[in-house]
Amino acid sequence: MNFEYFIGIDCSKLTLDYALVTSCGDIVVQGQLDNKLSSIKKFFRKKLAEYDVDLTALLVCVETTGIYTNHLKVVAIDQDFFLWCQDALEVKLRSGRQKGKTDALDAVMIANYAMRYVDLAQRFVMPEQVLLQIKEVSRQRSSLLQDITAWKVRLVESKKFSMTKSVSAVDRIHVSYTHLRAHETK
């Protein structure tokens, strides 16, 4: 497929830094938008229209950052543009050394990566709903298990370094009571 434009997106929890590049490598526009559905929809509907970008001639490349790319994925399916979610390490290794490290520079690097390796691009396809639910439940389970382990460690540590001797006092009372009961029955 021949693309005329490439957008590199550096995705974070709160924002998306983007760079729109032509197939010749010229930077058309760079910027930042909120990582919200409404902002992303508006960007692909209005901002790209300002530069006369046809969505069918556009490849959008984003580094995979877990759940933070979900809004972009939903908009890509809804507006039917080519979204390529690529492994961040793969982009970094194939892009070589980079002077400076900012989100804006990363967006340009990702756009250039997409342009150079367009033959490797794989269009994002939304997994089936059941698979998404299983992944979400599995992620939540892992998180809960980590929390349980952390609380167990805290409990053990608090018993070791307790400033009160209430636990040992209760144990002594129990031993004394048991000892007295044993003498009474004799």
C-alpha positions, 0 to 999 in steps of 0.5 A, a space after each residue: 500500500 502506498 502512503 503519502 503521509 505518516 504520523 508518528 505518535 509518542 503516547 503517554 498517560 495524559 498526552 499524545 505528541 505527534 509529527 505529521 511527515 510526508 512520504 518525502 520526509 518533510 515535517 508538515 506539522 508537530 504538536 501535542 494533544 490530550 490523550 482523550 477520545 474527544 481530542 483524538 477524534 477532533 484531531 483526525 477529523 479537523 486538524 488533518 483536514 487543514 492539511 488536506 490529508 486523506 485518511 486512506 493515504 495515511 499510516 499512523 505509527 505508535 509505540 505500544 504503551 499498554 492501556 495508554 494507546 486504547 483511545 487511539 485504537 478506538 478512534 482508528 477503528 471508528 474512523 478506519 485509518 491504518 494504525 500500526 502499533 509497534 514495539 518501542 524497543 524495535 523502533 529504538 533499535 532500528 532508528 539508531 542513536 538520537 540526539 536529545 530525548 523529548 516526546 516531540 523528537 520521539 514522535 518525529 523518530 516514530 514517523 520516520 521509522 514508519 516511513 522507512 519500514 512501511 513494508 513491515 507495517 501491520 494494521 491494528 485489528 481490534 481483538 474480539 471482545 471476549 479476548 479483551 475481557 479475559 486480558 483485562 481480568 488477567 491484568 487485574 488478577 495479577 495486580 491484586 496478587 501483587 497487592 496481597 503479597 505486599 500486604 503480607 510483607 507489611 504484616 510480617 514486618 510490623 509484627 517483627 518491629 512492633 513497639 507493643 508487646 500485646 501479641 506476646 502478652 496475649 500468648 502469656 495469658 493463654 499459657 497461664 490460663 492453660 496451666 491453671 486449668 491443668 492444675 485444677 483438674 488434678 
